Amino acid sequence: MSTIPSPETRRALDAPETDVTPITMGLIDQVLAASRASERRRMIFPFHKSHSDTLHRMFNAMQPQTFIQPHRHANPPKAEAILVLRGAFCFVTFDSMGVVNQMFDVAAGSDVFGVDIVPGVFHTFLILEPDTIIYEVKPGPYSPTDDKDFAAWAPREGDPAAAEYLANLFQLREQRG
């Protein structure tokens, strides 16, 4: 017997059953509300209907203090394109040893409102504003065993060390100005 995850522990909402889905402010508000209720402080709303779809499109709603373990999409190689619809985050890239290569802010309505990432680049996000929501596109299919190559040099989500790691990244952002 399977159990349905509670709203606090779900990672994603259900995809729409429609062939054509209007992208509305009401839908954004729904996904943001789910992210605020989530223990992880984020929520995905997939537009694609199946993990096997060849193109994945989704909202990713995030709140400050969510921890996204640095990761890359290397095997299989997957590029990503991200546009900020509301809010802001700091985009961080790393070398293979965990040294920060780049940090730059990405914000809705600003000069830098999105980022395009080639496969294999270690990256994470530092959420700068409440109710940040992005529209993300990347190739499918999705397989939980190989979708992300998590950085061994960073703590895993849920690890008590993650809060300190996240705080250190925010401090580095402040130092870099």
GUFIKE-313370 format. One line per 10 residues: number of its first residue (from 1); their letters; for each residue x, y, z of N, C-alpha, C, O. Coordinates in steps of 0.001 Angstrom, whole numbers, plus 500000, padded with zeros to 6 digits. Each point is the difference from the previous one (the first is absolute). Layout:
<recs>
NUM = A = X Y Z X Y Z X Y Z X Y Z; ...
</recs>
This chain:
<recs>
1 = MSTIPSPETR = 500839 498820 500000 499161 501180 500000 500884 501243 500000 500866 500138 500864; 498931 500763 498189 500805 501217 499959 499323 501089 500814 498784 500002 500195; 502034 500914 500270 499457 501116 500761 500176 501272 499192 500966 500143 499250; 498115 500761 500905 500078 501291 499327 500790 500932 500897 499664 500159 501174; 501394 500469 498291 500795 500902 500838 499161 501182 500472 499113 500474 499290; 501178 499986 501904 499303 501172 500527 500454 501225 499219 501054 499973 499364; 498153 501113 500677 500410 501220 499288 501367 500508 500457 500717 500628 499220; 499647 499109 502029 501278 500482 500527 501197 499234 499438 501102 500545 499941; 498702 498204 499647 501129 499182 499539 500007 499760 498492 500962 499437 499479; 498012 500967 499824 499981 499829 498542 501112 500811 499357 500336 501085 500473
11 = RALDAPETDV = 500229 498393 498459 501030 500706 499238 499413 500705 498784 500571 500963 499489; 498275 498543 500054 499382 500563 498799 498493 499853 500070 499473 499057 500592; 499851 501888 498796 498561 499916 499831 499711 499143 498778 500909 499678 499235; 497851 499957 500583 499613 499205 498848 499998 500858 498737 499630 501173 500030; 500786 498224 498871 499970 500682 498705 498548 500193 499568 499132 499207 500366; 500607 501828 498869 498627 500187 499508 499630 498879 499024 500862 499444 499318; 497870 500241 500629 499535 498938 499100 499598 500542 498637 499652 499231 499104; 500393 502074 500734 499565 500631 498757 501084 499933 498929 501188 499909 500308; 498384 500139 498425 500946 500058 498887 500598 501389 499857 501142 500148 499566; 498091 500867 500797 500443 501387 499956 499760 500575 501391 498884 499954 500518
21 = TPITMGLIDQ = 502164 500582 500076 499895 500513 501362 500308 501492 500016 501139 500391 499742; 497882 500441 500553 500299 501423 500152 500946 500202 501192 499818 499401 501060; 501173 501435 498750 500934 500333 501080 499505 501315 500591 500114 501058 499381; 499335 498855 501824 499306 501141 500597 500649 500420 501319 500774 499260 500607; 498881 501945 499806 500452 500477 501305 499393 499139 501108 500644 499775 501024; 498146 499749 498791 499371 499118 500982 500781 498707 500171 500142 499503 501118; 500363 499950 497788 500812 498787 500076 501303 500289 500743 500430 499202 500832; 500196 501931 498870 501220 500386 500711 499715 500114 501497 500778 499512 500820; 498108 501132 499534 499654 500150 501422 499799 498646 500672 500388 499820 501155; 499011 499226 498135 499778 498660 500542 501327 499296 500285 500162 499382 501053
31 = VLAASRASER = 500772 500708 498026 501295 499335 500175 500806 500683 501112 500668 499329 500787; 499268 501989 499272 500692 500720 501069 499433 499627 501370 500759 499815 500952; 497911 500072 499157 499389 499599 501278 500491 498613 500404 500278 499758 501175; 499829 499341 497869 500498 498649 500301 501455 500046 500459 500393 499227 500874; 500412 501666 498551 501407 500098 500416 500108 500538 501425 500870 499576 500761; 498254 501350 499598 500015 500534 501366 499614 498937 501020 500483 500029 501132; 498653 499032 498484 499545 498932 500906 500962 498815 500046 499888 499140 500874; 501046 500815 498197 500914 498863 499874 501138 500064 501029 500571 501063 500242; 499744 497794 500351 501165 499919 500891 501282 500374 499274 500921 500542 500611; 499150 499178 498098 501190 500286 499194 500077 501467 499588 501043 500458 499533
41 = RRMIFPFHKS = 497862 500278 500637 499911 501415 499632 500053 500193 498481 500429 501046 499512; 499127 497927 499745 499902 500127 498554 499035 498950 499461 499711 498997 500653; 499796 501265 498124 499045 499092 499379 500118 500120 498488 500196 501087 499458; 499681 497775 499877 500018 499942 498538 498573 499792 499501 499225 499240 500580; 500454 501445 498346 498758 499755 499276 500394 499623 498581 500399 500865 499221; 499493 497837 500426 500397 499577 498655 498880 500259 498986 498826 499750 500274; 501558 500749 498562 499059 500117 498895 500041 498735 499149 499000 499638 499380; 502154 499683 500586 500111 498745 499263 499165 498940 500722 499843 500049 501220; 499639 499018 498035 499036 499039 500549 500636 498755 500605 499376 499312 500808; 501864 500397 498803 500622 498745 500426 501499 500196 500179 500608 500845 499342
51 = HSDTLHRMFN = 499985 498365 501554 501459 500012 500157 500691 499616 498699 501147 500386 499773; 498172 498859 499371 500614 499542 498749 499932 501038 498883 500603 499791 498947; 498687 501316 501244 499948 501034 498970 501412 500466 499656 500878 500045 500861; 499328 500299 497873 501343 500390 499548 500343 501455 500301 501169 500382 499936; 497830 500437 500391 500249 501384 500394 499247 500269 501300 498781 499843 500063; 501945 500559 500960 499388 500296 501298 499912 501504 500177 500982 500727 499849; 497793 499726 500480 499727 501407 500259 499331 500072 501352 499103 499211 500299; 501332 501740 500526 499444 500046 501347 500161 501372 500629 500884 500778 499640; 498231 499495 501314 500215 501067 500954 500783 499395 501148 499773 498848 500370; 501137 501912 500190 500675 499616 501234 499844 501201 500926 500635 501035 499803
61 = AMQPQTFIQP = 498510 498814 501210 499718 501069 500954 500872 499773 501226 500039 498899 500548; 500664 502154 499882 500987 499843 501078 499902 501148 500994 499678 501136 499651; 500610 498525 501598 500013 500967 501085 501423 500114 500546 500785 499059 499885; 499554 502104 500716 501329 500129 500612 500265 498865 500996 499088 499500 500659; 502150 500123 499427 500507 498952 500888 499713 498579 499514 500267 499040 500722; 499192 500812 498060 499963 498664 499435 501437 499639 499629 500764 500864 499569; 499600 497889 500592 501353 499565 499638 499922 499089 498792 499358 498951 500033; 501300 501461 498908 500087 499207 498774 501447 499546 499899 500888 500792 499685; 499342 497935 500583 501369 499496 499982 500619 500258 498626 499383 499709 498976; 501836 500837 501000 500659 500174 498706 499983 498691 499205 500236 498916 500534
71 = HRHANPPKAE = 499479 501229 498186 499852 498834 499133 500311 500404 498562 500144 501177 499670; 499952 497811 499504 500145 500220 498565 499188 498928 499285 499589 499004 500594; 500195 501224 498136 499281 499041 499161 501009 499528 498951 500112 500576 498917; 500614 498365 501431 501129 499580 499166 499781 498674 499290 500480 499816 498882; 498807 499262 501742 499884 498667 499417 498584 499473 500227 499742 499402 501045; 499352 500792 498037 500238 500546 498669 500132 501523 500046 499441 500653 500881; 501304 499903 498160 500185 501455 499980 498683 500709 499671 499314 499665 499035; 500358 501327 501802 498767 500764 499794 500282 501485 500214 500532 500403 501034; 499108 500386 497989 500055 501456 500144 498723 500450 500700 499006 499274 500028; 501033 501940 500541 498824 500573 500652 499867 501458 499580 500993 500684 499754
81 = AILVLRGAFC = 497774 499773 500170 499720 501427 499828 499021 500392 501097 499009 499311 500241; 501283 501812 500423 499208 500443 501148 499677 501478 499828 500884 500807 499713; 497841 499543 500463 499558 501384 499980 499318 500312 501329 499178 499214 500473; 501152 501918 500130 499378 500395 501264 498725 500781 499692 500028 501030 499326; 498866 498458 501179 498720 500664 499797 499669 500967 501132 499360 501028 499781; 501077 498637 501422 499767 500844 501180 501127 499729 500991 500430 498858 500161; 500046 502196 500502 501023 499831 501028 501407 500049 499435 500252 500559 498933; 500670 498827 501831 501420 500060 499619 500779 498890 500679 499639 499537 501082; 501442 500041 498260 500938 499053 500591 501406 500360 499568 500198 500721 499022; 500770 498772 501713 501397 500090 499607 500357 498658 499381 499821 498953 500623
91 = FVTFDSMGVV = 500682 501080 498155 500415 498784 499308 501472 499777 500288 500812 500911 499844; 499537 497877 500576 501369 499676 500405 500480 498801 499190 499302 498991 499896; 501909 501129 499523 500618 498857 499334 501289 499645 500736 500604 500844 500662; 499803 497905 499213 501158 499463 500706 500870 499210 499041 499534 499511 498971; 501760 500370 501388 500840 499057 499274 499790 498613 500604 499212 499844 500932; 501473 499169 498556 499785 498620 500439 500451 499733 501430 499671 498959 500568; 501085 501978 500024 500454 499844 501392 499145 500801 500981 500231 499941 501207; 498790 500803 498294 499111 500765 500860 500372 501453 500180 499390 500695 500812; 501601 499782 498445 500382 501410 500059 499007 500802 499157 499704 499627 498865; 499785 501469 501686 499039 500831 499281 500676 500661 498806 501028 500664 500140
101 = NQMFDVAAGS = 498383 499146 498689 500479 500652 498773 499283 501319 499758 500630 501026 499744; 498048 498935 500342 499187 501170 499685 498895 500144 501036 499492 499015 500535; 500145 502244 499737 498817 500329 500797 499408 501245 499364 500679 501018 499870; 498059 498903 499735 499338 501196 499493 498506 499909 500282 499405 498922 500007; 500014 502253 500225 498579 500069 500315 499173 499955 498729 500370 500553 498965; 498494 498767 501149 499042 499855 498908 498649 500400 500581 499548 499412 500983; 499805 501585 498416 498758 500520 500585 498987 500333 498926 500349 500461 498913; 498408 499301 501401 498908 500368 499101 500054 501499 499729 500175 500797 500921; 499676 499579 497822 499954 501404 499635 501334 500710 499984 500049 501206 499754; 501045 498074 500505 501319 500640 499995 500703 499721 498677 499466 499310 499132
111 = DVFGVDIVPG = 501732 501232 500730 500786 499770 498801 500342 498519 499843 500004 499479 498885; 500285 499837 502234 500268 498556 499985 498778 499317 500613 499848 499970 501222; 499279 499482 497925 498754 499391 500462 499935 498504 499712 498962 499368 500196; 502146 500073 499339 500035 498576 499719 501422 499523 499848 500948 500784 500020; 499180 497906 499827 501317 499400 499820 499836 498746 499146 499025 499261 500131; 501945 500522 499001 500053 498800 499170 501261 499241 500395 501085 500579 500044; 498778 498140 500242 501092 499209 500569 500291 498805 499088 499100 499229 499667; 502154 500630 499939 500388 498834 499208 500085 498784 500927 500115 500157 501215; 499830 498644 498225 500104 498806 500836 501335 499937 500749 501029 500460 499507; 498927 498966 501679 501218 499702 500747 500510 501086 500920 501042 499809 500627
121 = VFHTFLILEP = 498278 501325 499489 500450 501097 500867 499372 499825 501387 498776 499977 500128; 502062 499898 500909 499476 499956 501367 499392 501359 500320 500610 501037 499738; 498178 498954 500833 499317 501250 500310 499009 499830 501144 499608 498890 500360; 500004 502250 500193 498930 500073 500981 499390 501385 499943 500458 500861 499248; 498494 499354 501559 499316 501287 500108 499956 500414 501457 499797 499168 500884; 500393 502117 499364 499765 500589 501316 498776 500897 499833 500049 500984 499262; 498887 498691 501400 498753 500744 499813 500068 501303 500785 500200 499998 501214; 499632 501114 498077 500175 501323 500580 498698 500655 500432 500012 500876 500866; 498871 498722 498555 498720 500634 500312 498933 498937 500234 500003 498957 499347; 499081 501311 501589 498868 499085 500165 499213 499906 498688 499975 500932 499196
131 = DTIIYEVKPG = 499396 497928 500622 499135 499761 498844 500718 500163 498669 499469 500590 499060; 501746 498877 500876 500731 499962 498728 499480 498815 499189 499884 498882 500504; 499810 501387 498246 499521 498921 499128 500705 500098 498651 500120 501075 499411; 500337 497781 500127 500688 499925 498717 499235 499081 499061 499247 499126 500431; 500962 501091 498292 499532 499082 498966 501252 499315 499478 500922 500652 499512; 499099 498039 500595 501189 499213 499680 499677 499032 498873 498930 499392 499968; 502017 500479 499107 499859 499074 498877 501286 499196 499892 501097 500558 500028; 498760 498120 499848 501154 499133 499767 499532 498719 499332 498817 499664 500052; 502106 499621 499322 499611 498759 499334 499558 498937 500997 500471 499953 501137; 498627 499209 498415 499632 498797 500735 500721 498846 499340 500862 500224 499149
141 = PYSPTDDKDF = 498825 498597 501203 499104 499620 501086 500661 500196 501365 501209 500207 500105; 497962 499720 500929 500478 500123 501371 500158 498617 500609 499099 499165 499917; 502041 500605 500689 500242 498792 500780 500638 500438 501311 501058 500630 499981; 498329 499055 501152 500569 500458 501274 501412 499480 500263 500722 500584 500807; 499683 498346 498541 501334 499449 500245 501107 500757 499270 501158 499935 500410; 498504 500789 498507 501077 500682 499272 499641 501418 499537 500749 500588 499220; 498139 499968 501236 499633 501357 499585 501017 501018 500459 500360 500911 499256; 500102 498933 501972 500972 500930 500571 501203 499229 500514 499876 498932 500598; 501281 501638 499153 501240 499513 500592 500283 500968 501151 500512 501098 499782; 499149 498488 501450 500182 500873 501153 501472 500089 500366 500729 499008 499957
151 = AAWAPREGDP = 499693 502191 500401 501401 500250 500355 500342 499293 501305 499346 500217 501020; 501672 498943 498948 500437 499282 501199 500616 500931 501030 500041 499663 501183; 500436 501496 498395 500655 500950 500894 499018 500921 500719 500420 500851 500784; 498288 498997 498964 498976 500828 500663 499079 499099 500822 499798 498837 499653; 499650 501693 501429 499073 499183 500785 498739 499694 499204 499619 500747 499099; 499749 498158 501245 498753 499596 499354 498838 500775 500605 500083 500488 501127; 498859 499617 498130 498781 500605 500532 499568 499223 501239 499978 498770 499986; 499681 501936 501071 499589 499365 501248 501134 499775 500978 499753 499739 501177; 501487 500356 498362 501163 499864 500869 500074 501242 500897 499827 501115 499506; 500423 498720 501793 500114 501176 500873 501072 500996 499543 499903 501188 500308
161 = AAAEYLANLF = 501105 498350 498971 501060 500891 499510 499534 500881 498844 500700 500943 499632; 498148 498775 499796 499528 500767 498845 499734 501465 500357 500269 500888 499190; 499209 499372 502001 499700 501383 500398 501277 500834 500072 500021 501148 499555; 501037 498278 501002 501275 500724 500087 500600 500203 498597 500524 501071 499696; 499396 497910 499468 500506 500104 498635 499275 501121 499247 500628 500807 499315; 498039 499229 500824 499199 501033 499359 500380 501384 500531 500140 500948 499227; 500025 499164 502086 500397 501283 500601 501364 500453 499474 500208 501190 499763; 500708 497878 500058 501322 500341 499474 499917 500511 498560 500729 500919 499625; 498389 498492 499572 499823 500487 498631 499412 501407 499994 500413 500839 499199; 498624 499430 501689 499438 501354 500092 501075 500988 500444 500054 501125 499502
171 = QLREQRG = 500793 498465 501423 501081 500876 500479 500984 500294 498850 500441 501137 499839; 499891 497860 499384 500882 500200 498846 499360 500967 499000 500688 500846 499429; 498021 499035 500362 499302 500934 499103 500141 501428 500506 500261 500916 499220; 499567 499274 502078 500135 501348 500581 501432 500531 499852 500196 501180 499707; 500789 497963 500492 501409 500407 499872 500328 500401 498570 500771 500933 499774; 498649 498369 499267 500272 500294 498597 499290 501252 499524 500354 500586 498977; 498612 499822 501803 499268 501231 499689 499180 499859 498785 499321 500946 499600
</recs>
